[in-house]
Amino acid sequence: MNLEDRVVRVVSGADKPGTDNQVPDLPDCNLYLTDEALVEGVRREGGEDREAELETWGARLGSADLFRLAAEINRQGPTLRSFDRRGARIDVVDFHPGWSEFLSLAFAQGMHGSAWTAPGPGAQVARAAHYLMHGQVEAGSLCPATMTSAAIPLLAREPWFATIQPQLASRQYDGRDVPVIEKRAMMIGMGMTERQGGSDLRANLSHAEPLGEGWFRLTGHKWFLSSPMSDAHLVLARDGDGHSCFYMPRWLDDGRRNPVRLLRLKDKLGNRSNASAEAEFEGAAGRRIGEPGRGIVTLVEMASYTRLDCVLGSTALMRQALVQGIHHARHRQAFGRFLIDQPLMRQVLADLALESEAATALALRLAGAFDRPEQPAEQALRRLLVPAAKFWVCKRAIDVTAECMEVWGGNGYVEDGPMPRLYREAPVNSIWEGSGNVMCLDVLRAARQEPQFVAQAIDGLARAHAGEPGLRAAADRLLAALALDADGQQAMARMVARDLVLLVQADLLLRHAPQVVSRAFVDSRLGADGGDAFGARPVVLASDALLRRAWPD
């Protein structure tokens, strides 16, 4: 055999009998027990009493069969049926049968509202852990759970909440298209943006006219109506001189369909198992919730909950992309060695592992803050950090999934595998509930509302780690940016959000993670000028301990 033939055999893996150097699918695994950062974060943030449930669900969600079903329902997306066979307007969205299975799983886990309907120590943290696991398998079904959960604390203030509370508390998903009073459970969607305004909600033109007894007639449109088969939607409409928030049911109490016309489903880049629609309101009935003319404020509060879920969803995508990347590298050979044994690949994978663990720690820290509403400092931190985390973590998820796809080489670009779906899914959380610039402006707004607290918190993060010059430098850079005038602050807003997140992540890892993790994170993110490309920082990151921690052999 000549040299060329020997090289071909080594590269292809043909020197090993019975192998074609192709990587097997992930086997059944427990998504909770195999994620050390998740387990440690749940315990640290107060969810330790719920671990038995999380272990059980980790095993259920880690089923290879469930991953295959998720791929199938994303290939065969929802379709709109505007009319029944007799020509009656029905505006029904039909889904793959597997869609109901994933929503049933989400409801059984309580992701649609258990943190509100069954509160207690660690309730938000446990929900976040469920979300992080479910989102690794099928992300589209997270949207209805998020909308429903975020609506509950707003609706709970209304005097008529008791009429729908049992359905919102139920853990039995009920997908039937019938009035709420006939159902075991219900879902709630959202409709805010319109074609002429987008994120500028004050440009909305939909309007409401009073009907009496607390009801209004809504006329107008929504460019995005999330989860269109939900049993009700919270929508924004003009109400006198301002905008109010309205609860708009799909069915009326007398058994008639509310005239909400679904014009078309959006042909989305990702999130393809889930439906998003354009809709027209043809005198649809709705109940006002919250104060008149304060609808934007009401929905901004709702967005504070949904934005946490954007962070959780992006963290879930990062985690699954990383697992797929490490798994592939451990089974694929090139140039005579497994990919995982090659120094440059190890450097890249270790860098990705750091990003994933830091996102997990931050996401659970934020969930813990939601569990402590009675503590003003926690809520101030939440107002500042949630938009910053949504900006940075959701942006990083796009880069992480792309890099993990590249680990797979050409196979990663083929729809038969998991990477294209993860990659297509990644941008949605950065756009949904406010794009990156909107998030960074919200960070500045929160900083202006409580400047003393923010300055003390930033300085405190550096002081807590006096031997870490990188933290001190980042804190000083942040404080200097926040001292600028309004235009200067806005120009630096992305840097402010990024550095704020990196400071908090570094603090969390220095306090709680193994030294191999915290040292590598701080040196690479705050101590080296290597840009944000994974594996490009002038710090040696790859270690057996870090990679084993990220995904056990």
N, C-alpha and C positions, 0 to 999 in steps of 0.2 A: 504494500500500500504506500503510495507516494504521500508527500507532506500535505498537498492540497486535500487529498481524500481524508487524511487524519484530522485536519482542521475542520472540515465539514462535519465529520462524525462527532467531534467534541462539541462544536457549537450547537448542533441539532439535538444533542443528547443521545445519539444513536449508539454510543459506546455502552449505554446502559440497557441491557435487554428488557423489553417489555415497556419502554417509555417512549413517548413521542414528544416530550418536552412541553406538553400542553398542561395548563394549570387546572386542577379540579375546582368545581364550585365550592364555596364555603360549606362545610358540613353543619349539621345542627349544632347550635351553641347557645349558651345562656348570655344574653346581651347585658345582663346586670353583673353577673359574677366575673365575666371576662374583662370588665372595665374598671380597673382599680381606681382611677380618678373619679368615676361616678360613685362608686361605693363609698370612698372616703368623703366625697363632697356631701352625700346624703347624710352620713353620720355627723359630719361637722356642722351642718346647717339645721340639724334638729329633726331629721326624718328617720332616725334609727328604729323607732317603734314600728315602722311600716316596711321594714326590710323583707320580712317573710313574703309579703304580697309582691314586692318588687322582684324577688327571686323567682317566684312562680311565673310572673308575667315575662320576665327575662327569658325563661326557657320557652314559653309559648311563642313569643315574638321572634326568637332566634331560629325557628323552624325553617329548614330549607324549602319546604313546601310553600310556606307563606311568602318567602322571597320570590318564588316562581309565580305565585298568584299576583303579587304586586306588579311584576313585569307585564303580566298579561293584561291587567286592567288599565295599564298605562298605554298599551298598544291599541286597545279597543276603547276609545274614549266615549264620553256621553254624547247623546244626540237629542235634538229638540223636536218634539211633536207639537205643533201649534194647534192642530184640530184632531178630533176623533173621527171615526169612520162616517159619522152622520153629519159632519161639518161643524160641530159645536166647538167653540174655542176652549181649549183646555190648558195650553202652555205647560206641557209636561216635559221634563228632561228624563230620558231613559239612560240608565247606567249598566255597565257590565255587572253580572250577578255578584262578582267578588267585591264590588263596592260596598254592598250591604255587610259583607263579612268584616271588612276593615272598620266600618262605622260601628258595628256591633262590638268589636274589640275596643275601640276608643271609648264607647259608652261604658262598657263593663269595667274599664280601668278608671272611669270617673273623670276623664280628661275634659269632658264637656261641662263640668261645673261642680265636682265634688268638693273642691277647695272652698266653695261658698256655701253649698247646701249641707255639707258635713264637715264644718271647720274644726280645727284643733291643732295642737302643736305639730308642726311639720307637714301640714296639709298641702301648702303650696309647693314645698320642696318635693314631696312625694309625687304630686302631679307633674312637676317639672321632670322628674326622673322617668316617669311613664312616657312623657312627651319625647324625651331624648331617645328612648328606645324605639317607640313606635315610628318616629320620624326617620330612623335608619332603614326601615323596611318599606314604608309607603307614606310619602309626604302629602299627597293630595288630600287625604282624609283628615289631615290636621286642621284644615281651614274651617270646616263646619264646627269642629270641637272648639277651636279658638273663638270664633264668633259667638257661639252660645255661652261659653264661659265668661267672656268679657261683658256680655249683656246683662248677666244676672245681677251684679251689684247695682246697676243702674235701675233695673226693673224692680228690685226688691224695695225701693223707696216709694213705689206707687201703691195707692190704696187697694187696687184690684189685683195685686201680685198673687194673692192667695189662690186666684182662679187658675193660674198656670203653674204654681209652685210644684205640685206633685209631678207634673210631666217633666219639669226641668230637673227635679231631683232623681228621677228614675234612671237606673243603669241598664234598662232594656231598650235598645234602639228600636224605633218603630218607624219604618220608612213609608208607611201607607200615606197616600195623598187624600186625606180626609180631614174634617175639622178637628181642631186640637182637643175638643171635649171628648172625642171618640178614641183618642190615642193614649198609649201607655207612656210615651215620651215625646219630646219635641226638640226642634233645632231652631236657632235664630241666626239670621244672616245680617248683612249690613249693606247699605247703599248710600254712599256719600258723594262720590265724584260725578261730575257732569262734563259733557264734551267740551264746553267752552271754558271750563275753569281748572279741571284737574285738582292739584293740591290746593289751589286758591278757592277754598270753600265759600268765601264771601261772594264769589261770582255765580253761585248756584241760582238757578231760575225757577226750579220746581216750587210751587206755592200751595198753601193750605187755606181752605175756607171752612169756618166753623159750621158744624151740622147740629150742635147741641149735645148735651149730656156727655161732654168731654170728647166727642168725636169730631173729626175733620175730614173734608174731602181733599185728596191730594191729586194734583195735576202736574205733569212734567215728565222728566226722563232721568235715567241714571246710565252713565257710560259703563260703569262696572257695578253689577248687582252680584255680590258674593253669595255663593251657595244658594242658587235660585230656587231649589226645591225645599228650602227651609220653611217651617210653619209660620214664621213671621220674620220681618226685617225691621231693623232700626234705620230710618232714613232721615235725611235733612231736607227741610223745605222752608221757603219764606213764610213768615208768620207775622203779618203787620210790617213793622219797620226792621225786624230782625229775622234770624233763622231759628227755628225750633227743631227738636228731635221728635220723631213720631214712631210709634209702634204700629206697624202695618201688617196685619195677619194675611195669610194666604187665603184662608176661608173665613167667611163671615158667620156670625152666630146663627143666622137663619138658614145655613147650609148652602149659600151661594158662594161662588168663587169671587174673591175680590178682584176687580178689573186691573190687574197688573199684567201687562202684555210683554212677554219675552220676545224680543225682536230677532235676536240671533245669539248664538254662543260664540264667545271669543275663541279664535284659533291661536292658542297660546304656545309659546316656546316650550315651556315645561308645565308641571302641575296638571298633566293632561288627563289624569283620572278624574279630576274635579272639574266642575262646570263653573264658568263665570259668564254672565249674560249682560246684554244691553236690554233695558226695559223702559217701557212707557207706562205712566200712571194715568188711566183714563177715568178720573174721579174715584180713585181708590180710597177706601176708608182707613183712617188711622187715628190712634190715640196719642195725644201729646204726652211726652214724658219729660221730666225736669222742668225748669223754669221757662216761661215764655220768652222767646228771643235769645235764649242761652243755649241753643242747640249745639253750636260749635264747641262751646265749653264742655257740654255733656259728652259729646263724642270724642273730644280730646282725652277726657278721663277714660273712656272705653279704650282709646288707642294706647294708653299707658299699659294696659293689660295685654293687648294684642302685640305690642312691640316687644314685650318680654318673650312672647311666643315666637316672634321672628328670630330673636337671638337663640332660643332653644332649637328651633327648626334648623337654623344654619349650623349650629353646633352638632346636631344629629347628622347632617350631611357630611360635615368634616370627619366625624368619627367613622362613619361607614366607608367613606372614600379612603381614609387612612387604613382601615382594616383590610379593605380589598387590595390596597397597594402593598402592604406588608405581606399578606397572604400570597399574592402573586410573586413577589420577590423571593419568597422562601421556596417556591416550587419551580421557578423558571431559571434555566441556565443560559448563559451567554459567555463566550470566550473562555470556556473551561471552568467557570465557577457559577454557583448560584448568584443571582443578582444581589441577594441580601449580604453576600460575603464580599462584595466589591466596595471599596472605600467611598467612592463618590456617591453611589446609590445609598449607602448607609447614612452618609451625611445628609442627603436630601430627606430620607425617611425619618431620621431623627428630628430634623427641623420641623417636619410636618407633625410629628408626634407632640412636639412642644406646643405648637399652635393649637392642636386639638385639646390637649390637657388644659392649657390656659383658658380656652373658651369654656370648657366644662366647669372649671372652678369659678369663673366669673358668672356664668349663667345660674349656677346653684346659689351663689352668693346673692344674686338679685332675687331669686325665688325666696330665699330666706328673709330678705328685707320685706317682701310682700306678706310674709307670715308674721311680721311684727308691726302692725299698723299703729299700735299704741305708742311707739317710740318715735318722737319727732326727728331725731337725727337719722334714723333709718329711712324715713320717708323723704327727707331732704336728699339723702344720698341716692335714693331710688329715682327721684325726679331728675337729678343730674346725670346719673350713670346709665339709666335705661336707654335714652337716645344715643349716648356715646357708644354704648355696647352694640346697639342695633347698627349704627354706622360701621364700626370697625369689624365686628365679628361677621356680619353679613358680607362685607367686602372681602374679607379674608377667605370666606367659604368658597367664593368663586375661584380664587387662586389655588386653594387647596385641592378642590375637585379637579381642576385642570392639571395640576401637577401629578396627582394620583392617576389620572387617565394616562399621562405620559409614561408613568412607570410600566403600564401595560403595553406600551408601544402601539403598534398598529392594531392589536387586538382590543385595545381600549377604545378605539374609534368605531368599533363595530357594534351594531345595535343588539346583537345576540348576547352581549355581556352587560354588566350592570353600570359601567362607567358613563355612557352617554346620558342615561336617565338622571344620574346624580349630577352631572355637569349642567344639564338643561334646567334642573330644579334649582340650582344654586342662586341664580340672579333674582328670583322672585322675592325673597325676603328682604333684599336690599331696596327694592322698589315699593313693595306693598307697605301700606301704613306709613308712608312718607319716605321719599328717596333720601340719599345720603346728605345732600345739602340741607334739606329740611331738618334732618336729625341734628346736624351740626349747629344750625341756628337755634334749635330747641335747647341744646346744651348751653349756648351763650345766654339764652333767655333765663334758664334755670340759675345760671351763675349770677346774673344781674339781680335776680330776686332775693338771693341769699348770699351776698358777696363775702360777708365775714365767715360764715360757715364754710363756704367753698375754699376760701384762702387757707383757713385753718386745717381743713381736711387734706388739701394738697400738700401743705407744708408738713403735716403730721405723717403722711406716708413716707416722706423722705427722712424725717427725724427718727422714725421707728427703725430705720436701717441705716444708722449713721456711718457704717463702714462700706456703704454702697454708693460710690460717687455717681454712678449712672442714674440712680433714683433722684439724687440731689439735683443733677443737671436737668433732668426732665421736669422736676417740680419748679425749678427756677424759670425754665423756659415757659412753662404754663402760666406762672404768676405774672411774668412780663407780658405775655400776650393778653391776659385778662385785664391788664392795666391800660391797654391802648384805648383810643376812642372807638366809637361804634363801627366806623368803616374799617379801621385797622383790625378790630376783633373779628369782623366778618371775613376779612381776607385770610385770617389765620385760623378760621373755625375748624377746618379739617385737621390741622395739626393739633389743635386743642383737644378735639375728641379722641384722636389717636393716642396722644401722650397720656391723657387721662386714663384710658383703658389700659395702656401698657403699665402705668404706675400701679393701678389696682391689681392687675394680673401678677405683676412682679411681687407685690406685697403678699398676695394670697399664696403664691408658690413658695416664697421665702419662709412664710409662717408654717405652711402645712405640707408641702410636697417633699419627697426625698431630695437630698442635696444634688444628686445627679440631674434632677429635673430643674430645680430652682437655679442652680449655678449656670447651667447651659442657657436657660431662658434669659436671665439677667445679662449675662455676658454677650449674648447674641442680639437681644432686642434693645438694650440700653447701654451697652458698653462697646459696641462695634459699629462702624460706619460701612455697612455692606449693602444698604438698600433693603428692599423687602423680598427679593427673589430668594426662594427657598434653596438652601444649600450653598449660598453665595457669600455668607458672612465669614469673615476671617477668624472663625472660632471653630475648633474641632468639636463637633457635637455627638458624633456617632459613638454609642456605647452599647454593649450587650444588655446592660441593665435597663437602659432607657427604652430600647426596642422591645424587650420582653415585657416591660411594664405596659407598654402601649398595646401589645397583642401577644398573649402567651404562645409559646411554641406549640 
